[in-house]
Amino acid sequence: MDLSTTLLQVKALTIDDRIWLVQAIWDSISAEPRQFDLTEAQRQELLGRLAAHKVDPQAVVSWDYVKSQALSRAGIHE
């Protein structure tokens, strides 16, 4: 497969079709179980977060809050 040719073909698609293609690609990736190698720093960070959660499981921030803060920082208002 020639990825350069494929990319040219993808660029010729409409934006809606490209968005659909990206979603389809992501769905195909997420459907395949795969173990990702973590760095030691990443592993330690995850272990630390898990330990903090076990100490105080109520100390969480909702997804709606995180999303609204991210959109606000990006200057996007829903």
PyMOL Python script that loads the backbone (N, CA, C, O; Angstrom):
from pymol import cmd

cmd.read_pdbstr("""\
ATOM      1  N   MET A   1       0.838  -1.168   0.000  1.00  0.00           N
ATOM      2  CA  MET A   1       0.000   0.000   0.000  1.00  0.00           C
ATOM      3  C   MET A   1       0.888   1.238   0.000  1.00  0.00           C
ATOM      4  O   MET A   1       1.837   1.333   0.778  1.00  0.00           O
ATOM      5  N   ASP A   2       0.581   2.162  -0.857  1.00  0.00           N
ATOM      6  CA  ASP A   2       1.320   3.414  -0.943  1.00  0.00           C
ATOM      7  C   ASP A   2       0.558   4.478  -0.142  1.00  0.00           C
ATOM      8  O   ASP A   2      -0.466   4.988  -0.596  1.00  0.00           O
ATOM      9  N   LEU A   3       1.062   4.802   1.039  1.00  0.00           N
ATOM     10  CA  LEU A   3       0.350   5.735   1.902  1.00  0.00           C
ATOM     11  C   LEU A   3       0.326   7.152   1.354  1.00  0.00           C
ATOM     12  O   LEU A   3      -0.602   7.906   1.647  1.00  0.00           O
ATOM     13  N   SER A   4       1.316   7.528   0.570  1.00  0.00           N
ATOM     14  CA  SER A   4       1.308   8.869  -0.029  1.00  0.00           C
ATOM     15  C   SER A   4       0.136   9.015  -0.993  1.00  0.00           C
ATOM     16  O   SER A   4      -0.538  10.045  -1.012  1.00  0.00           O
ATOM     17  N   THR A   5      -0.101   7.979  -1.792  1.00  0.00           N
ATOM     18  CA  THR A   5      -1.229   8.001  -2.722  1.00  0.00           C
ATOM     19  C   THR A   5      -2.543   7.992  -1.951  1.00  0.00           C
ATOM     20  O   THR A   5      -3.484   8.706  -2.300  1.00  0.00           O
ATOM     21  N   THR A   6      -2.597   7.183  -0.907  1.00  0.00           N
ATOM     22  CA  THR A   6      -3.800   7.123  -0.088  1.00  0.00           C
ATOM     23  C   THR A   6      -4.098   8.477   0.525  1.00  0.00           C
ATOM     24  O   THR A   6      -5.252   8.906   0.548  1.00  0.00           O
ATOM     25  N   LEU A   7      -3.077   9.156   1.022  1.00  0.00           N
ATOM     26  CA  LEU A   7      -3.278  10.479   1.622  1.00  0.00           C
ATOM     27  C   LEU A   7      -3.803  11.466   0.595  1.00  0.00           C
ATOM     28  O   LEU A   7      -4.683  12.268   0.909  1.00  0.00           O
ATOM     29  N   LEU A   8      -3.295  11.427  -0.602  1.00  0.00           N
ATOM     30  CA  LEU A   8      -3.806  12.306  -1.661  1.00  0.00           C
ATOM     31  C   LEU A   8      -5.279  12.023  -1.933  1.00  0.00           C
ATOM     32  O   LEU A   8      -6.064  12.947  -2.145  1.00  0.00           O
ATOM     33  N   GLN A   9      -5.648  10.754  -1.928  1.00  0.00           N
ATOM     34  CA  GLN A   9      -7.046  10.395  -2.144  1.00  0.00           C
ATOM     35  C   GLN A   9      -7.925  10.875  -0.992  1.00  0.00           C
ATOM     36  O   GLN A   9      -9.049  11.329  -1.205  1.00  0.00           O
ATOM     37  N   VAL A  10      -7.406  10.771   0.220  1.00  0.00           N
ATOM     38  CA  VAL A  10      -8.155  11.230   1.386  1.00  0.00           C
ATOM     39  C   VAL A  10      -8.352  12.739   1.319  1.00  0.00           C
ATOM     40  O   VAL A  10      -9.441  13.233   1.615  1.00  0.00           O
ATOM     41  N   LYS A  11      -7.320  13.472   0.937  1.00  0.00           N
ATOM     42  CA  LYS A  11      -7.426  14.930   0.840  1.00  0.00           C
ATOM     43  C   LYS A  11      -8.454  15.366  -0.194  1.00  0.00           C
ATOM     44  O   LYS A  11      -8.978  16.477  -0.116  1.00  0.00           O
ATOM     45  N   ALA A  12      -8.744  14.508  -1.155  1.00  0.00           N
ATOM     46  CA  ALA A  12      -9.734  14.829  -2.184  1.00  0.00           C
ATOM     47  C   ALA A  12     -11.165  14.659  -1.677  1.00  0.00           C
ATOM     48  O   ALA A  12     -12.103  15.119  -2.328  1.00  0.00           O
ATOM     49  N   LEU A  13     -11.348  14.010  -0.532  1.00  0.00           N
ATOM     50  CA  LEU A  13     -12.679  13.804   0.031  1.00  0.00           C
ATOM     51  C   LEU A  13     -13.215  15.096   0.637  1.00  0.00           C
ATOM     52  O   LEU A  13     -12.453  16.016   0.934  1.00  0.00           O
ATOM     53  N   THR A  14     -14.518  15.154   0.817  1.00  0.00           N
ATOM     54  CA  THR A  14     -15.107  16.293   1.517  1.00  0.00           C
ATOM     55  C   THR A  14     -14.695  16.231   2.989  1.00  0.00           C
ATOM     56  O   THR A  14     -14.253  15.189   3.474  1.00  0.00           O
ATOM     57  N   ILE A  15     -14.840  17.331   3.677  1.00  0.00           N
ATOM     58  CA  ILE A  15     -14.511  17.357   5.103  1.00  0.00           C
ATOM     59  C   ILE A  15     -15.382  16.367   5.860  1.00  0.00           C
ATOM     60  O   ILE A  15     -14.888  15.645   6.726  1.00  0.00           O
ATOM     61  N   ASP A  16     -16.663  16.324   5.547  1.00  0.00           N
ATOM     62  CA  ASP A  16     -17.550  15.366   6.228  1.00  0.00           C
ATOM     63  C   ASP A  16     -17.088  13.929   6.012  1.00  0.00           C
ATOM     64  O   ASP A  16     -17.102  13.126   6.945  1.00  0.00           O
ATOM     65  N   ASP A  17     -16.679  13.601   4.787  1.00  0.00           N
ATOM     66  CA  ASP A  17     -16.203  12.249   4.506  1.00  0.00           C
ATOM     67  C   ASP A  17     -14.891  11.963   5.227  1.00  0.00           C
ATOM     68  O   ASP A  17     -14.668  10.841   5.684  1.00  0.00           O
ATOM     69  N   ARG A  18     -14.022  12.966   5.334  1.00  0.00           N
ATOM     70  CA  ARG A  18     -12.768  12.754   6.056  1.00  0.00           C
ATOM     71  C   ARG A  18     -13.010  12.542   7.544  1.00  0.00           C
ATOM     72  O   ARG A  18     -12.355  11.714   8.177  1.00  0.00           O
ATOM     73  N   ILE A  19     -13.962  13.301   8.100  1.00  0.00           N
ATOM     74  CA  ILE A  19     -14.300  13.114   9.506  1.00  0.00           C
ATOM     75  C   ILE A  19     -14.856  11.715   9.716  1.00  0.00           C
ATOM     76  O   ILE A  19     -14.493  11.039  10.679  1.00  0.00           O
ATOM     77  N   TRP A  20     -15.735  11.276   8.818  1.00  0.00           N
ATOM     78  CA  TRP A  20     -16.281   9.926   8.914  1.00  0.00           C
ATOM     79  C   TRP A  20     -15.156   8.897   8.852  1.00  0.00           C
ATOM     80  O   TRP A  20     -15.156   7.929   9.613  1.00  0.00           O
ATOM     81  N   LEU A  21     -14.193   9.104   7.943  1.00  0.00           N
ATOM     82  CA  LEU A  21     -13.075   8.174   7.790  1.00  0.00           C
ATOM     83  C   LEU A  21     -12.217   8.112   9.051  1.00  0.00           C
ATOM     84  O   LEU A  21     -11.815   7.032   9.484  1.00  0.00           O
ATOM     85  N   VAL A  22     -11.942   9.263   9.630  1.00  0.00           N
ATOM     86  CA  VAL A  22     -11.160   9.289  10.874  1.00  0.00           C
ATOM     87  C   VAL A  22     -11.881   8.499  11.957  1.00  0.00           C
ATOM     88  O   VAL A  22     -11.259   7.715  12.674  1.00  0.00           O
ATOM     89  N   GLN A  23     -13.192   8.703  12.080  1.00  0.00           N
ATOM     90  CA  GLN A  23     -13.958   7.970  13.090  1.00  0.00           C
ATOM     91  C   GLN A  23     -13.919   6.476  12.814  1.00  0.00           C
ATOM     92  O   GLN A  23     -13.763   5.677  13.737  1.00  0.00           O
ATOM     93  N   ALA A  24     -14.059   6.095  11.554  1.00  0.00           N
ATOM     94  CA  ALA A  24     -14.022   4.671  11.195  1.00  0.00           C
ATOM     95  C   ALA A  24     -12.652   4.066  11.505  1.00  0.00           C
ATOM     96  O   ALA A  24     -12.563   2.933  11.979  1.00  0.00           O
ATOM     97  N   ILE A  25     -11.595   4.817  11.236  1.00  0.00           N
ATOM     98  CA  ILE A  25     -10.249   4.334  11.546  1.00  0.00           C
ATOM     99  C   ILE A  25     -10.089   4.173  13.055  1.00  0.00           C
ATOM    100  O   ILE A  25      -9.580   3.158  13.530  1.00  0.00           O
ATOM    101  N   TRP A  26     -10.532   5.191  13.809  1.00  0.00           N
ATOM    102  CA  TRP A  26     -10.418   5.122  15.262  1.00  0.00           C
ATOM    103  C   TRP A  26     -11.205   3.934  15.811  1.00  0.00           C
ATOM    104  O   TRP A  26     -10.722   3.216  16.686  1.00  0.00           O
ATOM    105  N   ASP A  27     -12.419   3.729  15.295  1.00  0.00           N
ATOM    106  CA  ASP A  27     -13.226   2.596  15.744  1.00  0.00           C
ATOM    107  C   ASP A  27     -12.513   1.272  15.475  1.00  0.00           C
ATOM    108  O   ASP A  27     -12.561   0.357  16.297  1.00  0.00           O
ATOM    109  N   SER A  28     -11.855   1.176  14.322  1.00  0.00           N
ATOM    110  CA  SER A  28     -11.159  -0.074  14.002  1.00  0.00           C
ATOM    111  C   SER A  28      -9.957  -0.289  14.913  1.00  0.00           C
ATOM    112  O   SER A  28      -9.625  -1.426  15.247  1.00  0.00           O
ATOM    113  N   ILE A  29      -9.304   0.799  15.316  1.00  0.00           N
ATOM    114  CA  ILE A  29      -8.157   0.697  16.226  1.00  0.00           C
ATOM    115  C   ILE A  29      -8.634   0.301  17.622  1.00  0.00           C
ATOM    116  O   ILE A  29      -8.066  -0.588  18.257  1.00  0.00           O
ATOM    117  N   SER A  30      -9.684   0.971  18.088  1.00  0.00           N
ATOM    118  CA  SER A  30     -10.148   0.706  19.452  1.00  0.00           C
ATOM    119  C   SER A  30     -10.793  -0.673  19.592  1.00  0.00           C
ATOM    120  O   SER A  30     -10.911  -1.194  20.701  1.00  0.00           O
ATOM    121  N   ALA A  31     -11.206  -1.260  18.479  1.00  0.00           N
ATOM    122  CA  ALA A  31     -11.820  -2.589  18.525  1.00  0.00           C
ATOM    123  C   ALA A  31     -10.788  -3.696  18.715  1.00  0.00           C
ATOM    124  O   ALA A  31     -11.141  -4.824  19.057  1.00  0.00           O
ATOM    125  N   GLU A  32      -9.526  -3.378  18.497  1.00  0.00           N
ATOM    126  CA  GLU A  32      -8.473  -4.383  18.634  1.00  0.00           C
ATOM    127  C   GLU A  32      -7.795  -4.243  19.992  1.00  0.00           C
ATOM    128  O   GLU A  32      -7.147  -3.233  20.268  1.00  0.00           O
ATOM    129  N   PRO A  33      -7.946  -5.262  20.840  1.00  0.00           N
ATOM    130  CA  PRO A  33      -7.287  -5.178  22.148  1.00  0.00           C
ATOM    131  C   PRO A  33      -5.771  -5.158  21.978  1.00  0.00           C
ATOM    132  O   PRO A  33      -5.200  -5.960  21.239  1.00  0.00           O
ATOM    133  N   ARG A  34      -5.148  -4.239  22.665  1.00  0.00           N
ATOM    134  CA  ARG A  34      -3.694  -4.111  22.546  1.00  0.00           C
ATOM    135  C   ARG A  34      -3.141  -3.563  23.849  1.00  0.00           C
ATOM    136  O   ARG A  34      -3.718  -2.660  24.455  1.00  0.00           O
ATOM    137  N   GLN A  35      -2.049  -4.104  24.260  1.00  0.00           N
ATOM    138  CA  GLN A  35      -1.360  -3.599  25.434  1.00  0.00           C
ATOM    139  C   GLN A  35      -0.372  -2.529  24.993  1.00  0.00           C
ATOM    140  O   GLN A  35       0.403  -2.732  24.059  1.00  0.00           O
ATOM    141  N   PHE A  36      -0.407  -1.401  25.668  1.00  0.00           N
ATOM    142  CA  PHE A  36       0.543  -0.339  25.374  1.00  0.00           C
ATOM    143  C   PHE A  36       1.640  -0.356  26.424  1.00  0.00           C
ATOM    144  O   PHE A  36       1.373  -0.514  27.615  1.00  0.00           O
ATOM    145  N   ASP A  37       2.844  -0.197  25.984  1.00  0.00           N
ATOM    146  CA  ASP A  37       3.969  -0.144  26.904  1.00  0.00           C
ATOM    147  C   ASP A  37       4.010   1.236  27.550  1.00  0.00           C
ATOM    148  O   ASP A  37       4.001   2.260  26.868  1.00  0.00           O
ATOM    149  N   LEU A  38       4.053   1.239  28.864  1.00  0.00           N
ATOM    150  CA  LEU A  38       4.158   2.486  29.600  1.00  0.00           C
ATOM    151  C   LEU A  38       5.602   2.728  29.992  1.00  0.00           C
ATOM    152  O   LEU A  38       6.363   1.792  30.237  1.00  0.00           O
ATOM    153  N   THR A  39       5.964   3.992  30.047  1.00  0.00           N
ATOM    154  CA  THR A  39       7.270   4.317  30.608  1.00  0.00           C
ATOM    155  C   THR A  39       7.165   4.138  32.122  1.00  0.00           C
ATOM    156  O   THR A  39       6.062   4.054  32.662  1.00  0.00           O
ATOM    157  N   GLU A  40       8.273   4.080  32.785  1.00  0.00           N
ATOM    158  CA  GLU A  40       8.257   3.960  34.244  1.00  0.00           C
ATOM    159  C   GLU A  40       7.590   5.189  34.862  1.00  0.00           C
ATOM    160  O   GLU A  40       6.861   5.062  35.846  1.00  0.00           O
ATOM    161  N   ALA A  41       7.825   6.361  34.307  1.00  0.00           N
ATOM    162  CA  ALA A  41       7.201   7.586  34.824  1.00  0.00           C
ATOM    163  C   ALA A  41       5.677   7.522  34.674  1.00  0.00           C
ATOM    164  O   ALA A  41       4.949   7.922  35.582  1.00  0.00           O
ATOM    165  N   GLN A  42       5.197   7.026  33.542  1.00  0.00           N
ATOM    166  CA  GLN A  42       3.756   6.894  33.333  1.00  0.00           C
ATOM    167  C   GLN A  42       3.155   5.889  34.316  1.00  0.00           C
ATOM    168  O   GLN A  42       2.087   6.120  34.883  1.00  0.00           O
ATOM    169  N   ARG A  43       3.853   4.779  34.506  1.00  0.00           N
ATOM    170  CA  ARG A  43       3.380   3.756  35.433  1.00  0.00           C
ATOM    171  C   ARG A  43       3.295   4.316  36.852  1.00  0.00           C
ATOM    172  O   ARG A  43       2.315   4.077  37.557  1.00  0.00           O
ATOM    173  N   GLN A  44       4.306   5.050  37.265  1.00  0.00           N
ATOM    174  CA  GLN A  44       4.317   5.644  38.602  1.00  0.00           C
ATOM    175  C   GLN A  44       3.195   6.676  38.755  1.00  0.00           C
ATOM    176  O   GLN A  44       2.555   6.756  39.803  1.00  0.00           O
ATOM    177  N   GLU A  45       2.965   7.454  37.712  1.00  0.00           N
ATOM    178  CA  GLU A  45       1.885   8.449  37.751  1.00  0.00           C
ATOM    179  C   GLU A  45       0.530   7.763  37.919  1.00  0.00           C
ATOM    180  O   GLU A  45      -0.289   8.194  38.730  1.00  0.00           O
ATOM    181  N   LEU A  46       0.296   6.709  37.163  1.00  0.00           N
ATOM    182  CA  LEU A  46      -0.969   5.977  37.277  1.00  0.00           C
ATOM    183  C   LEU A  46      -1.129   5.349  38.656  1.00  0.00           C
ATOM    184  O   LEU A  46      -2.211   5.400  39.241  1.00  0.00           O
ATOM    185  N   LEU A  47      -0.062   4.761  39.174  1.00  0.00           N
ATOM    186  CA  LEU A  47      -0.124   4.173  40.510  1.00  0.00           C
ATOM    187  C   LEU A  47      -0.411   5.232  41.578  1.00  0.00           C
ATOM    188  O   LEU A  47      -1.179   4.995  42.511  1.00  0.00           O
ATOM    189  N   GLY A  48       0.213   6.397  41.427  1.00  0.00           N
ATOM    190  CA  GLY A  48      -0.022   7.492  42.373  1.00  0.00           C
ATOM    191  C   GLY A  48      -1.459   7.988  42.317  1.00  0.00           C
ATOM    192  O   GLY A  48      -2.070   8.256  43.352  1.00  0.00           O
ATOM    193  N   ARG A  49      -1.993   8.108  41.121  1.00  0.00           N
ATOM    194  CA  ARG A  49      -3.381   8.553  40.986  1.00  0.00           C
ATOM    195  C   ARG A  49      -4.348   7.527  41.552  1.00  0.00           C
ATOM    196  O   ARG A  49      -5.334   7.888  42.193  1.00  0.00           O
ATOM    197  N   LEU A  50      -4.072   6.260  41.320  1.00  0.00           N
ATOM    198  CA  LEU A  50      -4.926   5.205  41.857  1.00  0.00           C
ATOM    199  C   LEU A  50      -4.892   5.217  43.390  1.00  0.00           C
ATOM    200  O   LEU A  50      -5.931   5.079  44.036  1.00  0.00           O
ATOM    201  N   ALA A  51      -3.703   5.381  43.965  1.00  0.00           N
ATOM    202  CA  ALA A  51      -3.572   5.438  45.424  1.00  0.00           C
ATOM    203  C   ALA A  51      -4.328   6.638  45.982  1.00  0.00           C
ATOM    204  O   ALA A  51      -5.011   6.515  46.999  1.00  0.00           O
ATOM    205  N   ALA A  52      -4.217   7.792  45.335  1.00  0.00           N
ATOM    206  CA  ALA A  52      -4.928   8.990  45.792  1.00  0.00           C
ATOM    207  C   ALA A  52      -6.437   8.773  45.715  1.00  0.00           C
ATOM    208  O   ALA A  52      -7.172   9.207  46.601  1.00  0.00           O
ATOM    209  N   HIS A  53      -6.892   8.113  44.677  1.00  0.00           N
ATOM    210  CA  HIS A  53      -8.326   7.832  44.534  1.00  0.00           C
ATOM    211  C   HIS A  53      -8.818   6.899  45.637  1.00  0.00           C
ATOM    212  O   HIS A  53      -9.912   7.085  46.170  1.00  0.00           O
ATOM    213  N   LYS A  54      -8.012   5.900  45.976  1.00  0.00           N
ATOM    214  CA  LYS A  54      -8.404   4.969  47.036  1.00  0.00           C
ATOM    215  C   LYS A  54      -8.500   5.674  48.384  1.00  0.00           C
ATOM    216  O   LYS A  54      -9.349   5.325  49.205  1.00  0.00           O
ATOM    217  N   VAL A  55      -7.633   6.667  48.622  1.00  0.00           N
ATOM    218  CA  VAL A  55      -7.662   7.419  49.870  1.00  0.00           C
ATOM    219  C   VAL A  55      -8.912   8.292  49.940  1.00  0.00           C
ATOM    220  O   VAL A  55      -9.550   8.383  50.990  1.00  0.00           O
ATOM    221  N   ASP A  56      -9.265   8.936  48.823  1.00  0.00           N
ATOM    222  CA  ASP A  56     -10.415   9.844  48.806  1.00  0.00           C
ATOM    223  C   ASP A  56     -11.166   9.713  47.488  1.00  0.00           C
ATOM    224  O   ASP A  56     -10.976  10.525  46.583  1.00  0.00           O
ATOM    225  N   PRO A  57     -12.026   8.688  47.370  1.00  0.00           N
ATOM    226  CA  PRO A  57     -12.732   8.453  46.107  1.00  0.00           C
ATOM    227  C   PRO A  57     -13.697   9.572  45.713  1.00  0.00           C
ATOM    228  O   PRO A  57     -14.112   9.658  44.557  1.00  0.00           O
ATOM    229  N   GLN A  58     -14.050  10.424  46.668  1.00  0.00           N
ATOM    230  CA  GLN A  58     -14.970  11.522  46.356  1.00  0.00           C
ATOM    231  C   GLN A  58     -14.272  12.741  45.768  1.00  0.00           C
ATOM    232  O   GLN A  58     -14.935  13.660  45.287  1.00  0.00           O
ATOM    233  N   ALA A  59     -12.949  12.761  45.801  1.00  0.00           N
ATOM    234  CA  ALA A  59     -12.186  13.896  45.279  1.00  0.00           C
ATOM    235  C   ALA A  59     -12.021  13.748  43.771  1.00  0.00           C
ATOM    236  O   ALA A  59     -10.947  13.418  43.268  1.00  0.00           O
ATOM    237  N   VAL A  60     -13.113  14.002  43.074  1.00  0.00           N
ATOM    238  CA  VAL A  60     -13.110  13.868  41.616  1.00  0.00           C
ATOM    239  C   VAL A  60     -13.688  15.118  40.987  1.00  0.00           C
ATOM    240  O   VAL A  60     -14.355  15.915  41.647  1.00  0.00           O
ATOM    241  N   VAL A  61     -13.427  15.274  39.724  1.00  0.00           N
ATOM    242  CA  VAL A  61     -13.990  16.367  38.938  1.00  0.00           C
ATOM    243  C   VAL A  61     -14.813  15.729  37.832  1.00  0.00           C
ATOM    244  O   VAL A  61     -14.354  14.796  37.172  1.00  0.00           O
ATOM    245  N   SER A  62     -16.017  16.223  37.627  1.00  0.00           N
ATOM    246  CA  SER A  62     -16.894  15.623  36.624  1.00  0.00           C
ATOM    247  C   SER A  62     -16.376  15.900  35.207  1.00  0.00           C
ATOM    248  O   SER A  62     -15.674  16.880  34.961  1.00  0.00           O
ATOM    249  N   TRP A  63     -16.743  15.012  34.295  1.00  0.00           N
ATOM    250  CA  TRP A  63     -16.376  15.196  32.892  1.00  0.00           C
ATOM    251  C   TRP A  63     -16.985  16.490  32.362  1.00  0.00           C
ATOM    252  O   TRP A  63     -16.338  17.199  31.591  1.00  0.00           O
ATOM    253  N   ASP A  64     -18.212  16.811  32.758  1.00  0.00           N
ATOM    254  CA  ASP A  64     -18.841  18.041  32.279  1.00  0.00           C
ATOM    255  C   ASP A  64     -18.019  19.265  32.666  1.00  0.00           C
ATOM    256  O   ASP A  64     -17.884  20.197  31.873  1.00  0.00           O
ATOM    257  N   TYR A  65     -17.468  19.269  33.884  1.00  0.00           N
ATOM    258  CA  TYR A  65     -16.633  20.388  34.329  1.00  0.00           C
ATOM    259  C   TYR A  65     -15.341  20.448  33.518  1.00  0.00           C
ATOM    260  O   TYR A  65     -14.948  21.515  33.046  1.00  0.00           O
ATOM    261  N   VAL A  66     -14.687  19.306  33.358  1.00  0.00           N
ATOM    262  CA  VAL A  66     -13.433  19.265  32.594  1.00  0.00           C
ATOM    263  C   VAL A  66     -13.677  19.744  31.167  1.00  0.00           C
ATOM    264  O   VAL A  66     -12.915  20.549  30.631  1.00  0.00           O
ATOM    265  N   LYS A  67     -14.744  19.242  30.562  1.00  0.00           N
ATOM    266  CA  LYS A  67     -15.070  19.617  29.183  1.00  0.00           C
ATOM    267  C   LYS A  67     -15.355  21.106  29.079  1.00  0.00           C
ATOM    268  O   LYS A  67     -14.864  21.765  28.162  1.00  0.00           O
ATOM    269  N   SER A  68     -16.132  21.643  29.996  1.00  0.00           N
ATOM    270  CA  SER A  68     -16.461  23.064  29.931  1.00  0.00           C
ATOM    271  C   SER A  68     -15.222  23.933  30.115  1.00  0.00           C
ATOM    272  O   SER A  68     -15.092  24.971  29.466  1.00  0.00           O
ATOM    273  N   GLN A  69     -14.318  23.521  30.990  1.00  0.00           N
ATOM    274  CA  GLN A  69     -13.069  24.274  31.184  1.00  0.00           C
ATOM    275  C   GLN A  69     -12.196  24.234  29.934  1.00  0.00           C
ATOM    276  O   GLN A  69     -11.622  25.249  29.539  1.00  0.00           O
ATOM    277  N   ALA A  70     -12.098  23.053  29.310  1.00  0.00           N
ATOM    278  CA  ALA A  70     -11.298  22.923  28.098  1.00  0.00           C
ATOM    279  C   ALA A  70     -11.867  23.764  26.974  1.00  0.00           C
ATOM    280  O   ALA A  70     -11.128  24.444  26.263  1.00  0.00           O
ATOM    281  N   LEU A  71     -13.192  23.716  26.812  1.00  0.00           N
ATOM    282  CA  LEU A  71     -13.823  24.505  25.752  1.00  0.00           C
ATOM    283  C   LEU A  71     -13.667  26.000  26.023  1.00  0.00           C
ATOM    284  O   LEU A  71     -13.443  26.789  25.105  1.00  0.00           O
ATOM    285  N   SER A  72     -13.789  26.375  27.287  1.00  0.00           N
ATOM    286  CA  SER A  72     -13.632  27.786  27.660  1.00  0.00           C
ATOM    287  C   SER A  72     -12.217  28.279  27.345  1.00  0.00           C
ATOM    288  O   SER A  72     -12.038  29.370  26.803  1.00  0.00           O
ATOM    289  N   ARG A  73     -11.218  27.467  27.688  1.00  0.00           N
ATOM    290  CA  ARG A  73      -9.829  27.838  27.397  1.00  0.00           C
ATOM    291  C   ARG A  73      -9.564  27.946  25.904  1.00  0.00           C
ATOM    292  O   ARG A  73      -8.714  28.719  25.461  1.00  0.00           O
ATOM    293  N   ALA A  74     -10.311  27.153  25.135  1.00  0.00           N
ATOM    294  CA  ALA A  74     -10.156  27.188  23.672  1.00  0.00           C
ATOM    295  C   ALA A  74     -10.998  28.285  23.039  1.00  0.00           C
ATOM    296  O   ALA A  74     -10.965  28.479  21.824  1.00  0.00           O
ATOM    297  N   GLY A  75     -11.763  29.012  23.875  1.00  0.00           N
ATOM    298  CA  GLY A  75     -12.600  30.086  23.370  1.00  0.00           C
ATOM    299  C   GLY A  75     -13.864  29.596  22.699  1.00  0.00           C
ATOM    300  O   GLY A  75     -14.454  30.308  21.887  1.00  0.00           O
ATOM    301  N   ILE A  76     -14.283  28.400  23.028  1.00  0.00           N
ATOM    302  CA  ILE A  76     -15.492  27.815  22.441  1.00  0.00           C
ATOM    303  C   ILE A  76     -16.584  27.827  23.513  1.00  0.00           C
ATOM    304  O   ILE A  76     -16.390  27.325  24.620  1.00  0.00           O
ATOM    305  N   HIS A  77     -17.709  28.399  23.171  1.00  0.00           N
ATOM    306  CA  HIS A  77     -18.820  28.457  24.126  1.00  0.00           C
ATOM    307  C   HIS A  77     -20.010  27.746  23.525  1.00  0.00           C
ATOM    308  O   HIS A  77     -20.485  28.098  22.446  1.00  0.00           O
ATOM    309  N   GLU A  78     -20.483  26.744  24.236  1.00  0.00           N
ATOM    310  CA  GLU A  78     -21.623  25.959  23.733  1.00  0.00           C
ATOM    311  C   GLU A  78     -22.918  26.642  24.056  1.00  0.00           C
ATOM    312  O   GLU A  78     -23.986  26.134  23.714  1.00  0.00           O
TER     313      GLU A  78
END
""", "prot")
cmd.dss("prot")
cmd.show_as("cartoon", "prot")
cmd.util.cbc("prot")
cmd.orient("prot")
